[in-house]
Amino acid sequence: MNRDERNHLLAERTQVEGLLATIPMSQGITRGSFESRLRSLNDEIAAAGTSTRHPVITRLTFRGRPVVASQAIYAQFGLAATQAFTEAVTTRAASLNGPLSDMGAIPSREDYELLITGTAVGSFGFQLEEPGDELLFGEETSVGKALLQTQQLFESAVGSDDELTEATAGLPPRVIRVAREFLQTLYTNGAVCNVTVGSRSFSFTDVGQVRRAIDRLDVNNIHQDDQTFFGSFLGVLPTARTFEFQVTGESSVIRGKIAVDVADPSVINSHLNRPIQITLTTTRVGEGKPKFVLHQLPAWPVISLAVQ
């Protein structure tokens, strides 16, 4: 059970309790029905409990010129690199909750800050985590998602064109730029990093690999264009925010993501198989396959029913 489902049960219980207070004892059958429902609600709420999970923990460690014998790190670099990394995570987290402008203040920045909870040794670095000692109902937070996705972005930057295309499809240019600035901080100081998020780990092997990642995250290497297609939607998964679209006159089906700009993707399921023109943002890296993102719902024509 997630947070919304539990809140729905709590709200219904309050409503049932209010109705019971207005039903006289003489209406035994009516009261019995509501009392039964109240017992059922109490049982469901009790069974759900307050399931918790621990915050997502990240170990960010460094090797190279600024690190002294794996026991210390030059303060100026440590501060700059950690700040650049947290800025990349904060920017990605903010983009998961609404449109993100290319410049200016990040909306609700305080909701996406990371905590430094210790140093990480082996190499030398820091342990970072999302805020909150315990998080209810096992839900992923925007910061938790952003930590993993930021790590995956760095990993994809040294992977194949298809991997980088997948990782950057739908990303606002600001998110890519800020992630690239973190890598530039590493390269300028002759350093590499390891990023471990939970049980998943990724390391740059050398400074040259960091340089190649910087080049691959350049705006001139990641091509994003808006394209118009005519056809019909075949289906939508609102929770996963994915869609299938059949282009008229083509046998292949476009499968893509639905951006956070679209408040209610389930609306599309009311218009399946209806001819419509849509605009998709297409992302392609090198020779990789294109990925598609829907940022805005089309305006379906109103169907008028003639009166006989």
N, C-alpha and C positions, 0 to 999 in steps of 0.2 A: 504494500500500500504506500502510495506517495503522499506528499504533504497536501496536495489539493484534494485527494480522496478523503483523507482524514478530516480536513476542514469542512468538507461537504457533510460528512457524518455528524460532526459537532453542531453544524448549523441546523441540520434536520432534527437532531435531538432537542435543541433549544426550541424549535418550532413545535414539536410534539408536546413538550412539557408545557408550553404556553397554551396549546389547545386543550390539554387535559385540565388545566386550571379553570377553564370556562365551561366544562361539561359537568352538569350536576350528577350526583351519585345515583339518582334515580334512573339515569340512562345507562344501565349496566352493560348492555350489549355494545353500545358505542364506546364507552369508556374501556371495556375489555379489549376492543380492537386496538385502540391507541396505546393502552398499557402493554399489549403484546409487542407492538412495534417498538416501544421505548425499551423493553427488555432486549429485543434483538439488536437495537442500536448500541446499547451499553455493552453487549457481548462483543460486537464487532470492534468497537473502540478499544475495549480492554484487550482483545486479541492482537490488535495492531501494536499496542504498547507505544513506546517512543524509541523505535529502532534508530541506532546511531552508527556513525562511522567516524574513523579518525581522519584528520585533515590530510590532504595530499602533500607529501614531503618531497622536496627536490634537493639533490646534492649537486652544487655547481662548483667544480674544482678546476684548477688551472695548472698548466705546466709551461715551462719555457723561461725566457729571460727574466720576467718579474718575480719568479718564485725562487726562494732561497732554500735549497736543500730540503724541499718538501715540508719545511717547518715554519716558514714565514712567507709573506708576500709584501711587495712594496705597496705602501698605503695608497699612494695616488692612483696606481693601476687598479688595486683591489676595489677602491671606491668607484672609479669610473666604470669598470667592467660590470660590477654588480648593479650599479645604477642603470647602465645600458640594458642589461638583461631584464631587470624588473620593469623597465619601460616597455620592452618588447612584449612581456607577458601582460602588463596592464592594458596596453593598446589592443592586443588581441582579445582580451576579456571584454573590453568595452564594445568591440565590434560585434560580439556575439549577442548583444542585447539591443542593437538598433543601428541605424546608419551612422557612419563615422566620417566626419569631414576630413579633408586632407591636411588642414592646419587648425590651429586654435586649441582651446582647452578640451580635455577629454571629459565628456559628461559623467558625473558621479564617480570621479576618479577614486574617491575614498573607499568605494565599494570593491575596488579591484587591487588594493595594495597587498604586497606580500610581507610576511614577517621573517626576519633573520632570527633563527632559534639556536644557532650554534655554528661552530667551525667544522669543516670537513677535512679530514687528513688523508694521507696516502700521497696524493699531490697536496695542494693546499687550496682551500676555498671555504664555502659557506653552505650551511643547511638553511633552506628556505621553505616556507609552507604557507598554505592558504590560511586566512584567519579562522578562528573558531576552535575551541578545544574538542568539541564534539559536534557533528553535523547530523541533523535529524533525517531519518527515513532513507539514508543511503543515497540521497540525491547528489548528482554532480553539480558543483557550482561553476560559475563562469570562470573563476580563477583556476580551479582544478582542471577544467577543460583546456584553458589557455596554456597552462604549464605543459601539458602533454602535446598540444598542437604546435607550440613553439619549438619544442624538441624535435618533433617530426618534420617541421619546416627546415631546421638545420640539417637533419639527416637526409632529407630529400634533395637538398642543395648539392650534395655530393653523389646523388644517385642518378637514375636514368631520367630522360626527358619526361617519360610518362609519370614517374614518381613526383617530379617537381610540378608538373601540370596538375596532378591530382591535389597536391598540397596547397597550391596557390589559387586554384579555381574559386572564384567568389571572394577572395581576400581583397579588402580595400588596399589601394596602393600604399597608404600610410602604414599599414601593418607590415608589409614587405619592406618598406624603407627603414622602419625602426629596427626590425630584426637585422637588416643588413648593417646598420650603424653599430650594433653590438659586435658583429664579426669584424668590422673595420677597426674597432677598439682593440680587439685581439691582435689583428695583423700588424697594426702600427706599433704595438709593444712587443712583438715577437713572441706571442703566447698562443697556446691552444687550450681548449677546454673539454671537459667531460660534463654531460648533463644527464643525471639519473633522476627519473620521475617514477616513483614507486619501484617496480621491479624492472623497468625498461631503461636501458642505458645506451648512450651514444657518445663517441669521442671523435674529435678530429685527430688524424694521425700526425700531421705536421703543419707548419705555417703555410706551406705551399697549398695544402688542401683548403685551408681557410681562405686563401686568396682566390682559389677557383670557385669556392662557394659564393664569395662576394660578387664575382663576375656573373655567375649564373642567376643571382638574385637582382641583377641590374634591370632597370626598366626596359632597356633595349633588348633584353633576352626573353622577357616574359611578355607575350603579346596578348593584350585584352582588347577585344573589339565587340561592339554591339551589332548583332545580325538579326534580320527579320525573317521569320518563317511563317508559312501558311499551312494549316493542317488542323488537327484536332487532338485534344488530350485523351489518352487512353486510360489513365489512372493516376492517382496521387496517394502517397503515404504521408498524411499531415504531420505525424509525430517525427518520422524520419526526415521529413521535408525533402522528399524526392518526387520526381514526376516522370511520366513517359508521354512522349508527343510524337504522333505519326505525321510526318511531312507529306503533304499531298504530292502524288506522283513518284514517291520514293518508297523502296521496300524496307529500308532501314528505319529504326525507331530511335529518336533522340531520348536519352536518359540523362537527367540532370538534377541539380540541387535547386532548392527554393531558398532565397536569401531571407534574412531576418526582416528586411524591408516589407515583406508580405506578412501582414498580421495574422491572417486566417487562411492557410493553404487549403483547408477542407472545402472552401467555397468552390474550388475547381471541380470537385466531384459532382457538383450539381450541373455541370456543363460538359460532361464527357461526350465524346464523339460529335460535338457540334463544331462546324467549321469556324475557325478564328485565326486571326493574325497575331503573332506574339513576337516580342523582342527579347532575345537572350544575349547575355554577355558570354562571349566565347574566349576561353583561355587556352593558349598553346605555347609550349616551350620547344624550340628546335623542331625535330621531326616527330615529337610526341603527338598522340591522339588528342583532339580538342576536348575540352570539358565545358559544359554549359550550365549557366546559372540564370534563374528567373528572378528578376528584381521587382517586377510590377505585374499585377494582374491585368489581363486585357479587358476591354469593355465589350462584353457580349451584347449583341443586339437584342432588344426586347422582342419576344414572340407574342404577337397579338392573335387572339382566337376570335374568328368571325362568329357573330351571333346568327344562328339560323332562324 
